[in-house]
Amino acid sequence: MELGAFSISLSVSNLAKSRAFYEALGFGEVAGEPDQGWLILRNGSCTLGLFQGMFEKNMLTFNPGWVSETEALETFTDIRAIQARLKEAGLSFVTEADPAGTGPASFVIEDPDGNPVLIDQHVPAP
């Protein structure tokens, strides 16, 4: 099962300060809306999402249908199929994607230690 592009989504208390910190480490902005409280930064193949006021905890994030350079793939496993497979495997969900949907969607699961894992598909189903 291909989960797509991987990044870390950080819950930050001050977007501007966090941006300056990570830019000092060599990260550059590749996407985002600072007025909405979020930025996506990249340094080489490492991608960080900075989110102010959106999430309680830091999260591992996967984006079905995307490669790391935020380019859409022509074929990929739709988020609803991934969700169904994980349900069949007995995983429980914090939030779920609408199984009847067809466009972008997301769901959250937690690992055994309570770390959230966000599966967030931005592109329409193939």
The first five atom37 places (N, CA, C, CB, O) and aatype in JSON, in Angstrom:
{
  "aatype": [12, 6, 10, 7, 0, 13, 15, 9, 15, 10, 15, 19, 15, 2, 10, 0, 11, 15, 1, 0, 13, 18, 6, 0, 10, 7, 13, 7, 6, 19, 0, 7, 6, 14, 3, 5, 7, 17, 10, 9, 10, 1, 2, 7, 15, 4, 16, 10, 7, 10, 13, 5, 7, 12, 13, 6, 11, 2, 12, 10, 16, 13, 2, 14, 7, 17, 19, 15, 6, 16, 6, 0, 10, 6, 16, 13, 16, 3, 9, 1, 0, 9, 5, 0, 1, 10, 11, 6, 0, 7, 10, 15, 13, 19, 16, 6, 0, 3, 14, 0, 7, 16, 7, 14, 0, 15, 13, 19, 9, 6, 3, 14, 3, 7, 2, 14, 19, 10, 9, 3, 5, 8, 19, 14, 0, 14],
  "atom_mask": [
    [1, 1, 1, 1, 1],
    [1, 1, 1, 1, 1],
    [1, 1, 1, 1, 1],
    [1, 1, 1, 0, 1],
    [1, 1, 1, 1, 1],
    [1, 1, 1, 1, 1],
    [1, 1, 1, 1, 1],
    [1, 1, 1, 1, 1],
    [1, 1, 1, 1, 1],
    [1, 1, 1, 1, 1],
    [1, 1, 1, 1, 1],
    [1, 1, 1, 1, 1],
    [1, 1, 1, 1, 1],
    [1, 1, 1, 1, 1],
    [1, 1, 1, 1, 1],
    [1, 1, 1, 1, 1],
    [1, 1, 1, 1, 1],
    [1, 1, 1, 1, 1],
    [1, 1, 1, 1, 1],
    [1, 1, 1, 1, 1],
    [1, 1, 1, 1, 1],
    [1, 1, 1, 1, 1],
    [1, 1, 1, 1, 1],
    [1, 1, 1, 1, 1],
    [1, 1, 1, 1, 1],
    [1, 1, 1, 0, 1],
    [1, 1, 1, 1, 1],
    [1, 1, 1, 0, 1],
    [1, 1, 1, 1, 1],
    [1, 1, 1, 1, 1],
    [1, 1, 1, 1, 1],
    [1, 1, 1, 0, 1],
    [1, 1, 1, 1, 1],
    [1, 1, 1, 1, 1],
    [1, 1, 1, 1, 1],
    [1, 1, 1, 1, 1],
    [1, 1, 1, 0, 1],
    [1, 1, 1, 1, 1],
    [1, 1, 1, 1, 1],
    [1, 1, 1, 1, 1],
    [1, 1, 1, 1, 1],
    [1, 1, 1, 1, 1],
    [1, 1, 1, 1, 1],
    [1, 1, 1, 0, 1],
    [1, 1, 1, 1, 1],
    [1, 1, 1, 1, 1],
    [1, 1, 1, 1, 1],
    [1, 1, 1, 1, 1],
    [1, 1, 1, 0, 1],
    [1, 1, 1, 1, 1],
    [1, 1, 1, 1, 1],
    [1, 1, 1, 1, 1],
    [1, 1, 1, 0, 1],
    [1, 1, 1, 1, 1],
    [1, 1, 1, 1, 1],
    [1, 1, 1, 1, 1],
    [1, 1, 1, 1, 1],
    [1, 1, 1, 1, 1],
    [1, 1, 1, 1, 1],
    [1, 1, 1, 1, 1],
    [1, 1, 1, 1, 1],
    [1, 1, 1, 1, 1],
    [1, 1, 1, 1, 1],
    [1, 1, 1, 1, 1],
    [1, 1, 1, 0, 1],
    [1, 1, 1, 1, 1],
    [1, 1, 1, 1, 1],
    [1, 1, 1, 1, 1],
    [1, 1, 1, 1, 1],
    [1, 1, 1, 1, 1],
    [1, 1, 1, 1, 1],
    [1, 1, 1, 1, 1],
    [1, 1, 1, 1, 1],
    [1, 1, 1, 1, 1],
    [1, 1, 1, 1, 1],
    [1, 1, 1, 1, 1],
    [1, 1, 1, 1, 1],
    [1, 1, 1, 1, 1],
    [1, 1, 1, 1, 1],
    [1, 1, 1, 1, 1],
    [1, 1, 1, 1, 1],
    [1, 1, 1, 1, 1],
    [1, 1, 1, 1, 1],
    [1, 1, 1, 1, 1],
    [1, 1, 1, 1, 1],
    [1, 1, 1, 1, 1],
    [1, 1, 1, 1, 1],
    [1, 1, 1, 1, 1],
    [1, 1, 1, 1, 1],
    [1, 1, 1, 0, 1],
    [1, 1, 1, 1, 1],
    [1, 1, 1, 1, 1],
    [1, 1, 1, 1, 1],
    [1, 1, 1, 1, 1],
    [1, 1, 1, 1, 1],
    [1, 1, 1, 1, 1],
    [1, 1, 1, 1, 1],
    [1, 1, 1, 1, 1],
    [1, 1, 1, 1, 1],
    [1, 1, 1, 1, 1],
    [1, 1, 1, 0, 1],
    [1, 1, 1, 1, 1],
    [1, 1, 1, 0, 1],
    [1, 1, 1, 1, 1],
    [1, 1, 1, 1, 1],
    [1, 1, 1, 1, 1],
    [1, 1, 1, 1, 1],
    [1, 1, 1, 1, 1],
    [1, 1, 1, 1, 1],
    [1, 1, 1, 1, 1],
    [1, 1, 1, 1, 1],
    [1, 1, 1, 1, 1],
    [1, 1, 1, 1, 1],
    [1, 1, 1, 0, 1],
    [1, 1, 1, 1, 1],
    [1, 1, 1, 1, 1],
    [1, 1, 1, 1, 1],
    [1, 1, 1, 1, 1],
    [1, 1, 1, 1, 1],
    [1, 1, 1, 1, 1],
    [1, 1, 1, 1, 1],
    [1, 1, 1, 1, 1],
    [1, 1, 1, 1, 1],
    [1, 1, 1, 1, 1],
    [1, 1, 1, 1, 1],
    [1, 1, 1, 1, 1]
  ],
  "atom_positions": [
    [[0.86, -1.17, 0.0], [0.0, 0.0, 0.0], [0.9, 1.23, 0.0], [-0.97, 0.0, 1.23], [1.7, 1.42, 0.92]],
    [[0.77, 2.04, -1.01], [1.56, 3.26, -1.16], [0.84, 4.41, -0.46], [1.8, 3.6, -2.65], [-0.3, 4.72, -0.79]],
    [[1.51, 5.04, 0.52], [0.89, 6.12, 1.29], [1.18, 7.51, 0.73], [1.36, 6.06, 2.71], [0.57, 8.48, 1.17]],
    [[2.08, 7.63, -0.22], [2.39, 8.92, -0.82], [3.49, 9.67, -0.12], [0.0, 0.0, 0.0], [4.26, 9.1, 0.66]],
    [[3.57, 10.95, -0.4], [4.62, 11.81, 0.14], [4.56, 11.84, 1.67], [4.5, 13.23, -0.42], [3.47, 11.82, 2.25]],
    [[5.73, 11.88, 2.31], [5.82, 11.9, 3.77], [6.33, 13.24, 4.25], [6.73, 10.77, 4.27], [7.21, 13.84, 3.64]],
    [[5.76, 13.72, 5.35], [6.26, 14.92, 6.01], [5.92, 14.85, 7.49], [5.66, 16.21, 5.36], [5.16, 13.99, 7.93]],
    [[6.49, 15.76, 8.23], [6.17, 15.94, 9.64], [5.34, 17.21, 9.74], [7.46, 16.01, 10.54], [5.74, 18.26, 9.23]],
    [[4.19, 17.13, 10.4], [3.35, 18.3, 10.64], [3.55, 18.73, 12.09], [1.83, 17.99, 10.34], [3.2, 18.0, 13.01]],
    [[4.11, 19.92, 12.27], [4.4, 20.42, 13.61], [3.34, 21.41, 14.05], [5.77, 21.07, 13.64], [2.98, 22.33, 13.32]],
    [[2.83, 21.21, 15.25], [1.92, 22.15, 15.88], [2.78, 23.22, 16.53], [0.96, 21.44, 16.92], [3.5, 22.94, 17.49]],
    [[2.7, 24.45, 16.03], [3.57, 25.52, 16.53], [2.75, 26.6, 17.23], [4.38, 26.13, 15.38], [1.59, 26.83, 16.9]],
    [[3.38, 27.25, 18.19], [2.69, 28.31, 18.93], [2.84, 29.67, 18.26], [3.21, 28.39, 20.35], [2.0, 30.55, 18.46]],
    [[3.89, 29.85, 17.45], [4.11, 31.12, 16.77], [4.68, 30.81, 15.39], [5.07, 32.05, 17.58], [5.85, 30.46, 15.26]],
    [[3.85, 30.94, 14.37], [4.24, 30.56, 13.01], [5.46, 31.35, 12.53], [3.08, 30.77, 12.05], [6.37, 30.78, 11.94]],
    [[5.48, 32.65, 12.78], [6.59, 33.49, 12.31], [7.91, 33.08, 12.96], [6.3, 34.97, 12.6], [8.93, 32.99, 12.28]],
    [[7.9, 32.84, 14.26], [9.13, 32.43, 14.95], [9.59, 31.06, 14.48], [8.91, 32.41, 16.47], [10.78, 30.84, 14.29]],
    [[8.65, 30.13, 14.29], [9.0, 28.79, 13.82], [9.55, 28.85, 12.41], [7.78, 27.87, 13.88], [10.52, 28.16, 12.09]],
    [[8.93, 29.66, 11.58], [9.42, 29.82, 10.21], [10.86, 30.32, 10.21], [8.52, 30.78, 9.41], [11.71, 29.77, 9.51]],
    [[11.14, 31.36, 11.0], [12.49, 31.91, 11.06], [13.49, 30.87, 11.55], [12.51, 33.14, 11.99], [14.6, 30.78, 11.04]],
    [[13.09, 30.08, 12.55], [13.98, 29.04, 13.08], [14.33, 28.03, 12.0], [13.32, 28.33, 14.28], [15.5, 27.73, 11.78]],
    [[13.32, 27.5, 11.31], [13.58, 26.47, 10.32], [14.25, 27.03, 9.07], [12.29, 25.77, 9.94], [15.0, 26.32, 8.41]],
    [[13.99, 28.28, 8.74], [14.72, 28.9, 7.63], [16.2, 29.03, 7.98], [14.11, 30.28, 7.29], [17.05, 28.9, 7.1]],
    [[16.52, 29.3, 9.25], [17.92, 29.37, 9.68], [18.6, 28.01, 9.53], [18.0, 29.84, 11.14], [19.82, 27.94, 9.35]],
    [[17.81, 26.92, 9.6], [18.35, 25.57, 9.4], [18.43, 25.2, 7.92], [17.48, 24.56, 10.13], [18.86, 24.09, 7.58]],
    [[18.03, 26.11, 7.03], [18.13, 25.85, 5.6], [16.85, 25.45, 4.92], [0.0, 0.0, 0.0], [16.86, 25.1, 3.74]],
    [[15.73, 25.48, 5.63], [14.44, 25.16, 5.02], [13.92, 26.38, 4.27], [13.41, 24.7, 6.09], [14.15, 27.52, 4.68]],
    [[13.21, 26.14, 3.17], [12.58, 27.21, 2.41], [11.11, 26.91, 2.19], [0.0, 0.0, 0.0], [10.71, 25.75, 2.13]],
    [[10.31, 27.95, 2.07], [8.88, 27.79, 1.87], [8.59, 27.24, 0.48], [8.16, 29.13, 2.07], [9.15, 27.71, -0.51]],
    [[7.71, 26.23, 0.42], [7.29, 25.67, -0.86], [5.78, 25.79, -1.06], [7.7, 24.21, -0.97], [5.29, 25.67, -2.18]],
    [[5.04, 26.03, 0.02], [3.59, 26.21, -0.07], [3.11, 26.79, 1.26], [2.86, 24.85, -0.39], [3.84, 26.84, 2.24]],
    [[1.86, 27.23, 1.25], [1.26, 27.67, 2.5], [0.51, 28.97, 2.41], [0.0, 0.0, 0.0], [0.57, 29.68, 1.41]],
    [[-0.19, 29.26, 3.48], [-0.97, 30.48, 3.63], [-0.74, 30.98, 5.06], [-2.51, 30.23, 3.35], [-1.51, 30.64, 5.96]],
    [[0.29, 31.79, 5.28], [0.56, 32.27, 6.64], [-0.65, 32.93, 7.31], [1.71, 33.25, 6.61], [-0.82, 32.81, 8.52]],
    [[-1.48, 33.62, 6.52], [-2.67, 34.25, 7.1], [-3.67, 33.22, 7.62], [-3.34, 35.13, 6.06], [-4.49, 33.54, 8.48]],
    [[-3.6, 32.0, 7.11], [-4.45, 30.91, 7.59], [-3.76, 30.06, 8.65], [-4.87, 30.03, 6.42], [-4.36, 29.13, 9.19]],
    [[-2.49, 30.38, 8.96], [-1.78, 29.69, 10.02], [-1.0, 28.46, 9.62], [0.0, 0.0, 0.0], [-0.74, 27.6, 10.46]],
    [[-0.62, 28.35, 8.34], [0.15, 27.16, 7.94], [1.16, 27.47, 6.84], [-0.79, 26.07, 7.49], [0.93, 28.33, 5.99]],
    [[2.27, 26.73, 6.88], [3.33, 26.81, 5.87], [3.91, 25.42, 5.66], [4.45, 27.82, 6.31], [3.93, 24.59, 6.57]],
    [[4.38, 25.16, 4.46], [5.1, 23.94, 4.15], [6.52, 24.36, 3.76], [4.39, 23.1, 3.0], [6.71, 25.19, 2.87]],
    [[7.5, 23.77, 4.44], [8.9, 24.1, 4.21], [9.65, 22.85, 3.78], [9.54, 24.7, 5.48], [9.28, 21.73, 4.14]],
    [[10.72, 23.05, 2.99], [11.49, 21.9, 2.54], [12.98, 22.24, 2.59], [11.08, 21.49, 1.11], [13.41, 23.36, 2.32]],
    [[13.76, 21.21, 2.95], [15.21, 21.25, 2.89], [15.63, 19.93, 2.27], [15.87, 21.49, 4.32], [15.58, 18.89, 2.93]],
    [[16.04, 19.96, 1.02], [16.37, 18.73, 0.31], [15.12, 17.86, 0.21], [0.0, 0.0, 0.0], [14.09, 18.32, -0.29]],
    [[15.21, 16.62, 0.67], [14.05, 15.73, 0.6], [13.21, 15.75, 1.88], [14.52, 14.31, 0.32], [12.24, 15.0, 1.99]],
    [[13.57, 16.6, 2.84], [12.84, 16.69, 4.12], [11.77, 17.77, 4.04], [13.82, 16.98, 5.29], [12.06, 18.92, 3.7]],
    [[10.55, 17.41, 4.35], [9.43, 18.35, 4.31], [8.82, 18.5, 5.69], [8.36, 17.89, 3.29], [8.55, 17.51, 6.38]],
    [[8.59, 19.76, 6.09], [7.95, 20.09, 7.36], [6.72, 20.94, 7.09], [8.92, 20.82, 8.31], [6.76, 21.87, 6.29]],
    [[5.64, 20.62, 7.76], [4.47, 21.49, 7.76], [4.42, 22.19, 9.11], [0.0, 0.0, 0.0], [4.54, 21.54, 10.15]],
    [[4.25, 23.49, 9.11], [4.1, 24.27, 10.33], [2.65, 24.71, 10.42], [5.09, 25.5, 10.37], [2.14, 25.36, 9.5]],
    [[1.97, 24.37, 11.52], [0.55, 24.64, 11.66], [0.29, 25.3, 13.02], [-0.27, 23.34, 11.52], [0.5, 24.69, 14.07]],
    [[-0.18, 26.54, 12.98], [-0.5, 27.26, 14.21], [-2.0, 27.18, 14.48], [-0.03, 28.73, 14.12], [-2.81, 27.64, 13.67]],
    [[-2.36, 26.6, 15.62], [-3.76, 26.55, 16.03], [-4.62, 25.53, 15.3], [0.0, 0.0, 0.0], [-5.84, 25.62, 15.37]],
    [[-4.02, 24.59, 14.6], [-4.8, 23.61, 13.84], [-4.82, 22.23, 14.46], [-4.26, 23.51, 12.44], [-5.82, 21.52, 14.38]],
    [[-3.72, 21.83, 15.1], [-3.59, 20.49, 15.66], [-3.07, 20.59, 17.09], [-2.64, 19.61, 14.81], [-2.35, 21.52, 17.43]],
    [[-3.46, 19.63, 17.93], [-2.97, 19.6, 19.31], [-1.55, 19.06, 19.4], [-3.88, 18.76, 20.17], [-0.76, 19.53, 20.21]],
    [[-1.22, 18.08, 18.57], [0.07, 17.39, 18.65], [0.77, 17.44, 17.3], [-0.12, 15.93, 19.1], [0.16, 17.69, 16.26]],
    [[2.08, 17.18, 17.33], [2.82, 16.97, 16.1], [2.36, 15.65, 15.49], [4.36, 16.96, 16.37], [1.95, 14.74, 16.21]],
    [[2.43, 15.56, 14.15], [1.93, 14.37, 13.47], [2.85, 13.94, 12.35], [0.54, 14.62, 12.92], [3.51, 14.76, 11.71]],
    [[2.87, 12.64, 12.11], [3.42, 12.11, 10.88], [2.35, 12.31, 9.82], [3.85, 10.59, 11.01], [1.17, 12.06, 10.1]],
    [[2.71, 12.73, 8.63], [1.72, 13.01, 7.59], [2.11, 12.31, 6.29], [1.57, 14.53, 7.36], [3.27, 12.34, 5.88]],
    [[1.11, 11.67, 5.66], [1.29, 11.06, 4.35], [0.25, 11.64, 3.41], [1.18, 9.5, 4.44], [-0.89, 11.87, 3.8]],
    [[0.66, 11.87, 2.15], [-0.25, 12.45, 1.16], [-0.39, 11.53, -0.04], [0.27, 13.83, 0.71], [0.42, 11.59, -0.97]],
    [[-1.43, 10.65, -0.04], [-1.66, 9.79, -1.2], [-1.82, 10.62, -2.47], [-2.9, 8.9, -0.98], [-2.47, 11.67, -2.46]],
    [[-1.23, 10.16, -3.54], [-1.37, 10.85, -4.82], [-0.32, 11.91, -5.07], [0.0, 0.0, 0.0], [-0.32, 12.55, -6.12]],
    [[0.58, 12.1, -4.12], [1.65, 13.09, -4.28], [3.01, 12.44, -4.14], [1.5, 14.22, -3.25], [3.17, 11.45, -3.43]],
    [[3.99, 13.0, -4.83], [5.39, 12.69, -4.56], [5.92, 13.81, -3.68], [6.23, 12.54, -5.9], [5.24, 14.82, -3.49]],
    [[7.1, 13.65, -3.15], [7.65, 14.61, -2.19], [7.74, 16.04, -2.71], [9.0, 14.17, -1.76], [7.74, 16.99, -1.92]],
    [[7.8, 16.21, -4.0], [7.89, 17.55, -4.57], [6.51, 18.17, -4.8], [8.66, 17.5, -5.89], [6.38, 19.11, -5.58]],
    [[5.5, 17.65, -4.12], [4.11, 18.1, -4.2], [3.57, 18.08, -5.63], [3.97, 19.5, -3.63], [2.81, 18.97, -6.04]],
    [[3.97, 17.07, -6.37], [3.44, 16.85, -7.72], [2.47, 15.68, -7.67], [4.58, 16.59, -8.74], [2.74, 14.67, -7.02]],
    [[1.35, 15.83, -8.36], [0.33, 14.78, -8.36], [0.75, 13.59, -9.23], [-1.01, 15.34, -8.86], [1.37, 13.76, -10.28]],
    [[0.41, 12.4, -8.77], [0.64, 11.18, -9.52], [-0.59, 10.86, -10.36], [0.98, 10.0, -8.56], [-1.71, 11.19, -9.98]],
    [[-0.39, 10.21, -11.51], [-1.53, 9.83, -12.34], [-2.29, 8.67, -11.75], [-1.06, 9.48, -13.74], [-3.52, 8.63, -11.82]],
    [[-1.59, 7.71, -11.16], [-2.23, 6.57, -10.53], [-1.7, 6.42, -9.11], [-2.0, 5.26, -11.35], [-0.51, 6.59, -8.85]],
    [[-2.6, 6.09, -8.19], [-2.24, 5.89, -6.8], [-3.42, 5.24, -6.08], [-1.84, 7.23, -6.12], [-4.51, 5.16, -6.63]],
    [[-3.18, 4.79, -4.85], [-4.24, 4.19, -4.05], [-5.03, 5.31, -3.39], [-3.66, 3.21, -2.98], [-4.47, 6.11, -2.64]],
    [[-6.32, 5.37, -3.66], [-7.19, 6.4, -3.1], [-7.29, 6.24, -1.58], [-8.59, 6.33, -3.73], [-7.23, 5.13, -1.05]],
    [[-7.43, 7.35, -0.9], [-7.48, 7.38, 0.57], [-8.59, 6.49, 1.13], [-7.69, 8.81, 1.05], [-8.42, 5.9, 2.19]],
    [[-9.7, 6.39, 0.42], [-10.8, 5.56, 0.91], [-10.43, 4.07, 0.87], [-12.07, 5.81, 0.08], [-10.85, 3.31, 1.74]],
    [[-9.64, 3.66, -0.11], [-9.16, 2.27, -0.18], [-8.14, 2.02, 0.94], [-8.52, 1.97, -1.57], [-8.14, 0.95, 1.54]],
    [[-7.29, 2.99, 1.21], [-6.33, 2.85, 2.31], [-7.08, 2.72, 3.63], [-5.35, 4.06, 2.36], [-6.76, 1.86, 4.45]],
    [[-8.07, 3.58, 3.82], [-8.87, 3.53, 5.06], [-9.54, 2.17, 5.22], [-9.93, 4.66, 5.05], [-9.53, 1.6, 6.31]],
    [[-10.11, 1.65, 4.15], [-10.79, 0.34, 4.21], [-9.8, -0.76, 4.59], [-11.46, 0.02, 2.86], [-10.12, -1.63, 5.4]],
    [[-8.61, -0.73, 4.01], [-7.6, -1.74, 4.33], [-7.19, -1.67, 5.8], [-6.37, -1.58, 3.44], [-7.03, -2.69, 6.46]],
    [[-7.03, -0.46, 6.3], [-6.62, -0.3, 7.7], [-7.73, -0.73, 8.65], [-6.23, 1.16, 7.98], [-7.45, -1.28, 9.71]],
    [[-8.98, -0.48, 8.28], [-10.11, -0.96, 9.09], [-10.14, -2.48, 9.12], [-11.45, -0.4, 8.55], [-10.35, -3.08, 10.17]],
    [[-9.92, -3.1, 7.96], [-9.87, -4.56, 7.88], [-8.75, -5.12, 8.75], [-9.69, -5.02, 6.42], [-8.86, -6.23, 9.27]],
    [[-7.67, -4.35, 8.89], [-6.54, -4.77, 9.72], [-6.8, -4.54, 11.21], [-5.28, -4.03, 9.3], [-5.98, -4.9, 12.05]],
    [[-7.96, -3.95, 11.53], [-8.33, -3.77, 12.92], [-7.89, -2.47, 13.56], [0.0, 0.0, 0.0], [-8.01, -2.32, 14.78]],
    [[-7.39, -1.53, 12.78], [-6.98, -0.24, 13.35], [-8.21, 0.6, 13.67], [-6.06, 0.52, 12.37], [-9.24, 0.52, 13.0]],
    [[-8.09, 1.41, 14.72], [-9.18, 2.33, 15.06], [-8.81, 3.73, 14.59], [-9.47, 2.31, 16.6], [-7.63, 4.05, 14.42]],
    [[-9.82, 4.55, 14.38], [-9.63, 5.86, 13.78], [-10.03, 6.97, 14.74], [-10.45, 5.97, 12.49], [-10.99, 6.84, 15.5]],
    [[-9.27, 8.07, 14.69], [-9.6, 9.28, 15.44], [-10.62, 10.07, 14.62], [-8.32, 10.15, 15.74], [-11.63, 10.53, 15.15]],
    [[-10.34, 10.22, 13.32], [-11.28, 10.81, 12.37], [-11.27, 9.93, 11.13], [-10.91, 12.32, 12.02], [-10.3, 9.2, 10.9]],
    [[-12.34, 10.0, 10.33], [-12.44, 9.17, 9.13], [-12.8, 10.0, 7.91], [-13.46, 8.06, 9.34], [-13.46, 11.03, 8.02]],
    [[-12.37, 9.52, 6.76], [-12.79, 10.09, 5.48], [-14.16, 9.5, 5.14], [-11.75, 9.79, 4.35], [-14.46, 8.36, 5.51]],
    [[-14.97, 10.25, 4.43], [-16.27, 9.76, 3.99], [-16.03, 8.67, 2.95], [-17.15, 10.92, 3.4], [-15.5, 8.97, 1.88]],
    [[-16.41, 7.43, 3.23], [-16.15, 6.35, 2.28], [-16.89, 6.51, 0.95], [-16.51, 5.03, 2.89], [-16.51, 5.89, -0.04]],
    [[-17.92, 7.33, 0.92], [-18.67, 7.56, -0.31], [-18.12, 8.74, -1.11], [-20.13, 7.79, 0.0], [-18.57, 8.99, -2.22]],
    [[-17.15, 9.45, -0.56], [-16.59, 10.62, -1.23], [-15.74, 10.25, -2.42], [0.0, 0.0, 0.0], [-15.41, 9.08, -2.62]],
    [[-15.38, 11.25, -3.21], [-14.54, 11.0, -4.38], [-13.38, 11.98, -4.5], [-15.38, 11.08, -5.63], [-12.45, 11.72, -5.26]],
    [[-13.39, 13.07, -3.79], [-12.34, 14.07, -3.91], [-11.35, 13.99, -2.78], [0.0, 0.0, 0.0], [-11.21, 12.96, -2.12]],
    [[-10.64, 15.09, -2.57], [-9.7, 15.15, -1.47], [-10.38, 14.81, -0.13], [-9.06, 16.53, -1.4], [-11.55, 15.12, 0.08]],
    [[-9.61, 14.16, 0.75], [-10.15, 13.75, 2.05], [-8.98, 13.43, 2.97], [-11.1, 12.52, 1.91], [-7.82, 13.37, 2.54]],
    [[-9.3, 13.23, 4.25], [-8.25, 12.88, 5.2], [-8.83, 12.02, 6.32], [-7.59, 14.15, 5.79], [-10.04, 11.97, 6.53]],
    [[-7.93, 11.33, 7.02], [-8.29, 10.65, 8.26], [-7.09, 10.63, 9.17], [-8.79, 9.21, 7.98], [-5.96, 10.82, 8.73]],
    [[-7.33, 10.41, 10.45], [-6.27, 10.35, 11.45], [-6.39, 9.04, 12.22], [-6.33, 11.57, 12.41], [-7.48, 8.66, 12.67]],
    [[-5.26, 8.37, 12.38], [-5.14, 7.21, 13.25], [-4.04, 7.53, 14.26], [-4.82, 5.88, 12.43], [-3.32, 8.52, 14.09]],
    [[-3.9, 6.71, 15.29], [-2.81, 6.89, 16.24], [-2.01, 5.62, 16.33], [-3.35, 7.3, 17.63], [-2.56, 4.52, 16.26]],
    [[-0.68, 5.77, 16.48], [0.15, 4.58, 16.68], [-0.01, 4.08, 18.11], [1.65, 4.9, 16.37], [-0.7, 4.73, 18.9]],
    [[0.6, 2.97, 18.47], [0.39, 2.41, 19.81], [0.79, 3.34, 20.96], [1.16, 1.13, 19.93], [0.35, 3.14, 22.09]],
    [[1.62, 4.34, 20.67], [2.04, 5.28, 21.72], [1.24, 6.58, 21.71], [3.5, 5.6, 21.56], [1.58, 7.52, 22.43]],
    [[0.19, 6.63, 20.91], [-0.67, 7.81, 20.87], [-0.2, 8.9, 19.92], [0.0, 0.0, 0.0], [-0.75, 10.0, 19.95]],
    [[0.8, 8.61, 19.08], [1.26, 9.6, 18.11], [0.29, 9.64, 16.93], [2.7, 9.29, 17.63], [0.04, 8.6, 16.32]],
    [[-0.24, 10.8, 16.61], [-1.18, 10.87, 15.49], [-0.49, 10.68, 14.14], [-1.9, 12.2, 15.51], [0.64, 11.12, 13.93]],
    [[-1.19, 10.01, 13.25], [-0.75, 9.82, 11.88], [-1.87, 10.34, 10.98], [-0.4, 8.3, 11.57], [-2.98, 9.8, 10.99]],
    [[-1.58, 11.38, 10.22], [-2.55, 12.0, 9.33], [-2.34, 11.47, 7.92], [-2.42, 13.55, 9.35], [-1.23, 11.53, 7.39]],
    [[-3.39, 10.94, 7.32], [-3.38, 10.56, 5.91], [-4.26, 11.6, 5.23], [-3.91, 9.05, 5.66], [-5.47, 11.66, 5.48]],
    [[-3.66, 12.42, 4.37], [-4.31, 13.62, 3.84], [-4.13, 13.68, 2.33], [-3.74, 14.89, 4.5], [-3.07, 14.06, 1.85]],
    [[-5.16, 13.31, 1.59], [-5.12, 13.28, 0.14], [-5.63, 14.61, -0.4], [-5.96, 12.1, -0.43], [-6.77, 15.0, -0.14]],
    [[-4.77, 15.31, -1.16], [-5.12, 16.62, -1.71], [-5.66, 16.56, -3.13], [-3.92, 17.52, -1.68], [-6.27, 17.52, -3.61]],
    [[-5.45, 15.46, -3.8], [-5.8, 15.34, -5.21], [-7.03, 14.45, -5.38], [-4.61, 14.78, -6.03], [-7.28, 13.6, -4.53]],
    [[-7.79, 14.63, -6.46], [-8.95, 13.76, -6.71], [-8.53, 12.31, -6.89], [-9.72, 14.23, -7.94], [-7.38, 12.02, -7.24]],
    [[-9.46, 11.42, -6.64], [-9.2, 9.99, -6.84], [-8.84, 9.72, -8.29], [-10.42, 9.15, -6.42], [-9.35, 10.37, -9.2]],
    [[-7.93, 8.74, -8.49], [-7.52, 8.43, -9.88], [-8.65, 7.8, -10.68], [-6.31, 7.5, -9.89], [-8.47, 7.49, -11.86]]
  ]
}
